[in-house]
C-alpha cells in the first residue's frame, strides 16, 4: 500500500490488509488461549488485549516520527511484520488442531516439550484416550458433521448466536468509530490517538479482575449501558 500509484490500488490493499489483520488477531488469540491451562486463560486473553492496546499506542509514536507521512508509515509498519516470519519455527502448532487431524505424533512431541519446560512428567500413553475416542467417532456410521449453519438450527442456540453477533457488531462499530475520530478530539492528533489506546489498558485490567468475581453477563450488561450513556453524554459536549 505504501507504493500505491492510484486510489484503486490503495483501496484494494486496504481491503487485503483488513482480511489479513482480522485473521491474524483471531488465530493469534485462539492459539494463545490453547497454549495455557484453563486457570490461566483469562490472563492469556487479557494479556493479548493489552498488547493490542500497546500496539495502538506505538502506532501513534511511529506516525509522529514520520511527521504523518502515510506512505512512510505504511512502509515502516510493513517492515515491523518481517520478524514474525520466525514464528513459523518458534510457535508450536495447535495441539487441539493436530489431534483433530489425527496427527498424534506431532501433538505428543509438542506436549512433551511443554512438559519438559514446565518440569512436568507425562505418562507414556498421554494421548491414548484421545486416539480411542477419535477412532470410535471415525468408525461410527452415523457420524455427525457440524457446520456453522448448526448455530441457527435450534431456537435457543440461534438467539444466543444472534445476540452475541449483534453485541460484537455494536462494540466494533463504536470502537472503530471512536478510533477514527480520536485525532479530532484535540489540537494534537498524535497525543489524542496515543491516549485513545492508553485508556484501554485500565479497562482490560478491570475486566480481568471482575471476570471471575462478577461473571460474564453482568460485565457485558453494565459496561454496554455505561458505554452507551457515556457516548450520549459526550455528544452535546463535542465541537465536531
ZAMARGU-4260 file (C-alpha; in steps of 0.2 Angstrom, whole numbers, plus 5000, padded with zeros to 4 digits):
<rodrens>
0) 5000/5000/5000 | 5015/5012/5003 | 5018/5012/4984 | 5000/5013/4978 | 5001/5024/4962
5) 4982/5026/4962 | 4967/5026/4974 | 4960/5010/4967 | 4976/5001/4972 | 4976/5009/4989
10) 4958/5003/4992 | 4962/4985/4986 | 4977/4985/4998 | 4967/4991/5012 | 4954/4978/5009
15) 4968/4964/5009 | 4976/4971/5025 | 4959/4971/5033 | 4957/4952/5029 | 4974/4948/5035
20) 4974/4958/5051 | 4957/4951/5056 | 4963/4933/5053 | 4980/4936/5062 | 4971/4943/5078
25) 4958/4929/5079 | 4971/4915/5076 | 4984/4923/5087 | 4970/4924/5101 | 4965/4906/5099
30) 4982/4899/5099 | 4987/4910/5114 | 4972/4903/5124 | 4976/4885/5119 | 4994/4886/5125
35) 4989/4888/5143 | 4979/4879/5155 | 4960/4883/5160 | 4965/4893/5175 | 4977/4904/5165
40) 4965/4908/5150 | 4958/4924/5157 | 4976/4930/5160 | 4981/4925/5142 | 4966/4933/5134
45) 4968/4949/5143 | 4987/4949/5140 | 4984/4948/5121 | 4971/4963/5123 | 4984/4973/5132
50) 4997/4971/5119 | 4985/4976/5106 | 4982/4992/5116 | 5001/4994/5117 | 5002/4992/5098
55) 4989/5005/5097 | 5000/5017/5107 | 5016/5013/5097 | 5007/5017/5081 | 5004/5035/5087
60) 5023/5036/5091 | 5028/5029/5074 | 5016/5041/5065 | 5023/5056/5074 | 5041/5050/5070
65) 5037/5051/5051 | 5028/5068/5053 | 5012/5060/5047 | 5018/5054/5030 | 5006/5039/5027
70) 5017/5031/5014 | 5032/5031/5026 | 5021/5025/5040 | 5014/5010/5030 | 5031/5005/5024
75) 5038/5006/5042 | 5023/4995/5049 | 5026/4983/5035 | 5044/4981/5040 | 5039/4978/5058
80) 5030/4962/5052 | 5045/4954/5045 | 5052/4947/5061 | 5036/4937/5063 | 5041/4926/5049
85) 5051/4917/5063 | 5035/4912/5072 | 5034/4898/5059 | 5048/4890/5069 | 5046/4897/5086
90) 5027/4894/5089 | 5021/4876/5090 | 5006/4871/5081 | 4989/4870/5090 | 4989/4853/5099
95) 4970/4853/5098 | 4970/4855/5079 | 4984/4842/5077 | 4973/4829/5087 | 4958/4833/5076
100) 4968/4830/5061 | 4974/4813/5069 | 4992/4819/5069 | 4995/4812/5087 | 5014/4810/5085
105) 5016/4829/5082 | 5004/4833/5095 | 5013/4822/5108 | 5030/4830/5104 | 5023/4847/5107
110) 5016/4842/5124 | 5032/4833/5129 | 5042/4849/5125 | 5030/4859/5135 | 5030/4847/5150
115) 5049/4847/5150 | 5049/4866/5150 | 5037/4866/5165 | 5046/4852/5173 | 5031/4840/5172
120) 5031/4821/5169 | 5019/4815/5156 | 5013/4797/5155 | 5019/4786/5140 | 5001/4785/5134
125) 4996/4803/5136 | 4985/4803/5120 | 4979/4786/5121 | 4961/4790/5127 | 4960/4804/5113
130) 4965/4791/5100 | 4952/4779/5105 | 4939/4792/5106 | 4944/4798/5088 | 4944/4780/5081
135) 4927/4777/5089 | 4920/4793/5080 | 4928/4788/5064 | 4920/4771/5064 | 4903/4777/5068
140) 4891/4775/5053 | 4880/4790/5058 | 4894/4802/5062 | 4888/4820/5063 | 4897/4833/5053
145) 4894/4850/5061 | 4894/4867/5051 | 4891/4885/5055 | 4873/4883/5050 | 4870/4872/5065
150) 4871/4888/5076 | 4855/4893/5068 | 4845/4876/5068 | 4840/4876/5086 | 4830/4891/5094
155) 4840/4893/5110 | 4857/4892/5101 | 4850/4903/5087 | 4845/4918/5098 | 4862/4917/5108
160) 4871/4917/5091 | 4862/4932/5085 | 4863/4941/5102 | 4882/4938/5103 | 4885/4943/5085
165) 4875/4959/5087 | 4885/4963/5103 | 4901/4961/5093 | 4895/4972/5079 | 4889/4986/5091
170) 4906/4986/5100 | 4916/4985/5084 | 4906/4999/5076 | 4908/5010/5091 | 4926/5006/5094
175) 4932/5009/5076 | 4921/5025/5075 | 4930/5032/5091 | 4947/5026/5084 | 4944/5035/5068
180) 4938/5051/5076 | 4952/5051/5090 | 4963/5063/5081 | 4950/5076/5080 | 4947/5077/5099
185) 4962/5089/5102 | 4974/5100/5093 | 4987/5086/5094 | 4980/5071/5084 | 4995/5060/5089
190) 4993/5063/5108 | 4974/5060/5106 | 4977/5044/5097 | 4990/5038/5110 | 4978/5042/5124
195) 4964/5033/5115 | 4975/5017/5116 | 4981/5020/5133 | 4964/5021/5141 | 4961/5003/5135
200) 4974/4996/5147 | 4965/5000/5164 | 4949/4994/5156 | 4956/4977/5152 | 4964/4976/5169
205) 4947/4980/5177 | 4938/4967/5167 | 4952/4954/5171 | 4948/4957/5190 | 4929/4956/5188
210) 4928/4941/5176 | 4928/4928/5190 | 4921/4939/5204 | 4905/4946/5195 | 4903/4935/5180
215) 4901/4937/5161 | 4883/4943/5159 | 4884/4957/5172 | 4900/4964/5165 | 4893/4964/5147
220) 4876/4972/5153 | 4884/4985/5164 | 4898/4990/5153 | 4887/4991/5137 | 4875/5003/5146
225) 4889/5013/5154 | 4897/5015/5137 | 4881/5020/5129 | 4877/5033/5142 | 4894/5040/5140
230) 4893/5041/5122 | 4876/5050/5123 | 4883/5062/5137 | 4898/5067/5126 | 4888/5071/5111
235) 4882/5089/5117 | 4900/5092/5123 | 4908/5088/5106 | 4914/5103/5095 | 4914/5092/5079
</rodrens>
